Amino acid sequence: MSNTILQQFDLSGRTVAITGGGGALCGAMADALGTMGVKVAVLDLSTEQAEMRANWIVRAGGQALPFGCDVLEREQLTRCYAQISEAWGPPELLINGAGGNDPGGTTSVEFAEAEATPEVSFFDLEPSGFRQVFDLNFMGNFLATQVFSRGMVAAGKGSIVNISSMSAFTPLTKVAAYSAAKAGVSNFTQWLAVHLAHVGVRVNALAPGFFMTEQLRFLHLDPSTGELLPRARQVIAHTPMGRYGDPDDLIGTLVWLLSDASRFVTGVVVPVDGGFSSFTI
C-alpha cells in the first residue's frame, strides 16, 4: 500500500466530538481515535463516565477532554461546542453515538393476543416511555448535528457519522420505539447528506449488528443465570459469523468514514453485523 493511500486514512491532528462517548461502543471509538492522534471530546450524560474515558485516553498518550452533556438539551450542547472550540478549534468530526434502548419502549412479547395477558404488548406501552427512547436516539442526533455541524459548514469540510442499527433495515420484534427511531436516523442521514453536499460536509452512518453491551443484556441474558435467552440464541443462529460483535470490530469502518479515504462517500448506512442483514432461510 502506497504512502499516499495510507495518508488518506490519517486523522491525526483533527478534533472529534463523540456523544455517548462514555459507553462501550463509542468508548472504544474514542480510545482508538485517541491512539491515532485525534483530539477527542468525550460527551456523555454521565460526567463520571466521560471523565473515566478521557483520563484513559490521556494516560495512553492521547488528547481528550470530558464533558457531561444531555444531548436533548441544546444549551448544554452549545456550551460543550464553545468549550471544545476554545480549546482546540471547532471540531471537524462528529460521531452521534448517544442512544440506546429502554424497557419503557419495549414489549415483552413478539405477538399481541386477543385476550388480555400479563405480558406487555403494543397496547400497554406508555407514550412517555416510547417518546423517551425515540427522542434519545433521534432528537439527540438531530440536536447535536445542528450545533456541531455549523463550524464544519463555515470551514467547508467535515465528516459526521451517525449510529443506526440492524433494526433500521427490518424492525426487530419487541423494540418498537428503538426500531422507529433508528429507521429515522438512517433516513435523516441520507437527507442531511444531500442537504450538506455542496458545503463540504459528508454524513454517513454505521449500522452495528449485535454487540453485547449493557443495554442489550436485559433482552438477551437471563439475569439470574447469565445464560443466553431464546432471543439471543436466535440472533447467533441468524448471524453467519456465529458470534456477537466486539466494539473494536467497528473501528476500521469508522476510520474509513471519518477520513479522506471515503471522500466521495456520503449518505450511506454501512452494516457491521457479521452478515446478519444478508442472511435468510
KOLBA-765349 format. One line per 5 residues: number of its first residue (from 1); their letters; for each residue z, y, x of C-alpha. Coordinates in pm, whole numbers, always signed. Layout:
<recs>
NUM> A> Z Y X ~ ...;
</recs>
This chain:
<recs>
1> MSNTI> +0 +0 +0 ~ -103 +334 +147 ~ +142 +614 +207 ~ -47 +824 -49 ~ +26 +571 -323;
6> LQQFD> +390 +543 -218 ~ +422 +921 -227 ~ +319 +921 -592 ~ +642 +734 -672 ~ +857 +972 -466;
11> LSGRT> +1112 +1156 -680 ~ +1332 +1290 -401 ~ +1445 +1649 -444 ~ +1384 +1654 -817 ~ +1652 +1710 -1079;
16> VAITG> +1707 +1479 -1375 ~ +1932 +1519 -1678 ~ +2036 +1188 -1835 ~ +2206 +1187 -2175 ~ +2422 +883 -2232;
21> GGGAL> +2440 +861 -1854 ~ +2785 +705 -1855 ~ +2666 +394 -2037 ~ +2544 +64 -1899 ~ +2167 +110 -1917;
26> CGAMA> +2144 +482 -1842 ~ +2421 +447 -1587 ~ +2205 +201 -1395 ~ +1919 +452 -1417 ~ +2144 +728 -1285;
31> DALGT> +2259 +510 -996 ~ +1906 +412 -899 ~ +1770 +766 -914 ~ +2065 +890 -712 ~ +1977 +648 -430;
36> MGVKV> +1620 +782 -438 ~ +1728 +1137 -358 ~ +1716 +1268 -714 ~ +1981 +1522 -814 ~ +2141 +1359 -1117;
41> AVLDL> +2311 +1542 -1403 ~ +2511 +1283 -1597 ~ +2569 +1387 -1958 ~ +2790 +1171 -2176 ~ +3010 +1208 -2483;
46> STEQA> +3290 +1069 -2265 ~ +3367 +1314 -1987 ~ +3557 +1037 -1810 ~ +3256 +805 -1812 ~ +3031 +1085 -1687;
51> EMRAN> +3272 +1163 -1404 ~ +3302 +798 -1303 ~ +2925 +762 -1284 ~ +2873 +1088 -1095 ~ +3150 +1002 -849;
56> WIVRA> +2989 +664 -781 ~ +2655 +831 -704 ~ +2820 +1083 -471 ~ +3015 +810 -288 ~ +2686 +627 -238;
61> GGQAL> +2543 +934 -67 ~ +2361 +1095 -358 ~ +2399 +1420 -551 ~ +2540 +1417 -903 ~ +2728 +1637 -1148;
66> PFGCD> +2915 +1516 -1459 ~ +2905 +1684 -1799 ~ +3094 +1596 -2113 ~ +2842 +1660 -2388 ~ +2781 +1574 -2752;
71> VLERE> +2403 +1560 -2793 ~ +2440 +1657 -3158 ~ +2588 +1994 -3059 ~ +2320 +2237 -2946 ~ +2574 +2476 -2792;
76> QLTRC> +2708 +2202 -2566 ~ +2357 +2104 -2460 ~ +2271 +2467 -2387 ~ +2587 +2507 -2180 ~ +2503 +2196 -1976;
81> YAQIS> +2147 +2315 -1922 ~ +2269 +2651 -1794 ~ +2519 +2494 -1555 ~ +2265 +2245 -1419 ~ +2008 +2522 -1373;
86> EAWGP> +2262 +2735 -1189 ~ +2350 +2451 -953 ~ +2006 +2302 -886 ~ +1745 +2490 -1086 ~ +1604 +2381 -1424;
91> PELLI> +1563 +2002 -1449 ~ +1204 +1882 -1448 ~ +1301 +1532 -1558 ~ +1485 +1429 -1876 ~ +1598 +1086 -1991;
96> NGAGG> +1712 +1080 -2354 ~ +1946 +784 -2336 ~ +2227 +879 -2574 ~ +2220 +644 -2870 ~ +2332 +306 -2989;
101> NDPGG> +2425 +115 -3300 ~ +2738 +109 -3514 ~ +2870 -124 -3786 ~ +2853 +169 -4029 ~ +2475 +145 -4036;
106> TTSVE> +2455 -233 -4020 ~ +2453 -504 -4286 ~ +2636 -831 -4228 ~ +2363 -1039 -4395 ~ +1990 -1063 -4346;
111> FAEAE> +1908 -1106 -4714 ~ +2059 -945 -5023 ~ +2180 -1171 -5303 ~ +2150 -1110 -5676 ~ +2518 -1186 -5730;
116> ATPEV> +2800 -984 -5574 ~ +2938 -1123 -5246 ~ +3200 -1002 -4997 ~ +2923 -953 -4741 ~ +2777 -611 -4656;
121> SFFDL> +2422 -569 -4787 ~ +2192 -268 -4802 ~ +2360 -155 -5123 ~ +2701 -140 -4955 ~ +2601 +91 -4671;
126> EPSGF> +2768 +431 -4684 ~ +2537 +730 -4630 ~ +2780 +872 -4373 ~ +2761 +560 -4157 ~ +2384 +541 -4186;
131> RQVFD> +2350 +910 -4103 ~ +2578 +881 -3801 ~ +2359 +612 -3642 ~ +2035 +786 -3733 ~ +2148 +1126 -3607;
136> LNFMG> +2281 +994 -3277 ~ +1959 +812 -3195 ~ +1704 +1055 -3334 ~ +1854 +1401 -3372 ~ +2030 +1373 -3035;
141> NFLAT> +1691 +1304 -2881 ~ +1531 +1595 -3068 ~ +1801 +1849 -2978 ~ +1826 +1754 -2610 ~ +1449 +1773 -2575;
146> QVFSR> +1436 +2116 -2738 ~ +1695 +2251 -2496 ~ +1581 +2085 -2173 ~ +1203 +2099 -2211 ~ +1186 +2481 -2224;
151> GMVAA> +1228 +2505 -1847 ~ +963 +2238 -1796 ~ +715 +2433 -2008 ~ +794 +2751 -1814 ~ +736 +2567 -1484;
156> GKGSI> +423 +2395 -1610 ~ +546 +2048 -1518 ~ +794 +1787 -1631 ~ +843 +1432 -1748 ~ +1053 +1318 -2044;
161> VNISS> +1145 +954 -2103 ~ +1292 +858 -2438 ~ +1464 +528 -2513 ~ +1309 +340 -2803 ~ +1374 -23 -2899;
166> MSAFT> +1221 -355 -2998 ~ +1332 -261 -3349 ~ +1085 +27 -3348 ~ +792 -218 -3333 ~ +916 -456 -3601;
171> PLTKV> +1253 -375 -3761 ~ +1521 -627 -3683 ~ +1733 -761 -3966 ~ +2077 -610 -4028 ~ +2035 -297 -3813;
176> AAYSA> +1883 -75 -4081 ~ +1984 +269 -3954 ~ +1916 +186 -3589 ~ +1570 +46 -3669 ~ +1472 +353 -3870;
181> AKAGV> +1597 +589 -3601 ~ +1422 +412 -3313 ~ +1096 +399 -3508 ~ +1139 +774 -3542 ~ +1194 +807 -3166;
186> SNFTQ> +869 +622 -3092 ~ +676 +835 -3339 ~ +835 +1155 -3209 ~ +747 +1051 -2852 ~ +380 +1034 -2943;
191> WLAVH> +390 +1357 -3145 ~ +562 +1552 -2869 ~ +332 +1410 -2601 ~ +38 +1566 -2783 ~ +223 +1891 -2853;
196> LAHVG> +314 +1943 -2486 ~ -4 +1805 -2330 ~ -150 +2148 -2249 ~ +163 +2280 -2078 ~ +207 +2012 -1811;
201> VRVNA> +487 +1811 -1971 ~ +448 +1436 -2025 ~ +651 +1244 -2284 ~ +684 +866 -2286 ~ +939 +605 -2389;
206> LAPGF> +1091 +280 -2274 ~ +1150 +10 -2536 ~ +1412 -223 -2388 ~ +1435 -576 -2515 ~ +1777 -734 -2549;
211> FMTEQ> +2031 -627 -2289 ~ +2389 -747 -2329 ~ +2560 -407 -2350 ~ +2894 -340 -2515 ~ +2713 -204 -2821;
216> LRFLH> +2528 -533 -2867 ~ +2829 -758 -2833 ~ +2958 -725 -3190 ~ +2630 -870 -3321 ~ +2567 -1130 -3052;
221> LDPST> +2900 -1268 -2931 ~ +3185 -1441 -3112 ~ +3481 -1207 -3049 ~ +3729 -1494 -3029 ~ +3535 -1731 -2802;
226> GELLP> +3275 -1511 -2634 ~ +3007 -1766 -2721 ~ +2659 -1670 -2839 ~ +2631 -1632 -3216 ~ +2334 -1782 -3402;
231> RARQV> +2158 -1443 -3392 ~ +2192 -1434 -3014 ~ +2050 -1783 -2981 ~ +1753 -1671 -3191 ~ +1697 -1379 -2955;
236> IAHTP> +1692 -1603 -2649 ~ +1463 -1850 -2825 ~ +1218 -1568 -2900 ~ +1228 -1421 -2550 ~ +972 -1612 -2342;
241> MGRYG> +1160 -1536 -2019 ~ +1465 -1703 -2175 ~ +1736 -1450 -2089 ~ +1888 -1113 -2168 ~ +1767 -822 -1963;
246> DPDDL> +1960 -682 -1669 ~ +1993 -300 -1652 ~ +1807 -298 -1321 ~ +1506 -452 -1498 ~ +1434 -108 -1644;
251> IGTLV> +1421 +84 -1318 ~ +1067 +9 -1199 ~ +908 +118 -1525 ~ +1136 +422 -1545 ~ +1039 +543 -1197;
256> WLLSD> +670 +495 -1280 ~ +702 +702 -1599 ~ +902 +979 -1432 ~ +685 +1005 -1123 ~ +337 +1130 -1043;
261> ASRFV> +224 +767 -1033 ~ +183 +797 -1411 ~ +43 +1150 -1408 ~ -231 +1059 -1662 ~ +7 +867 -1890;
266> TGVVV> +165 +1034 -2191 ~ +256 +925 -2542 ~ +314 +557 -2461 ~ +606 +333 -2556 ~ +645 +64 -2291;
271> PVDGG> +823 -263 -2381 ~ +1054 -400 -2111 ~ +1155 -708 -2301 ~ +1086 -1035 -2124 ~ +793 -1093 -2359;
276> FSSFT> +990 -1062 -2685 ~ +739 -829 -2852 ~ +449 -1060 -2763 ~ +597 -1385 -2889 ~ +522 -1551 -3221;
281> I> +516 -1905 -3360;
</recs>
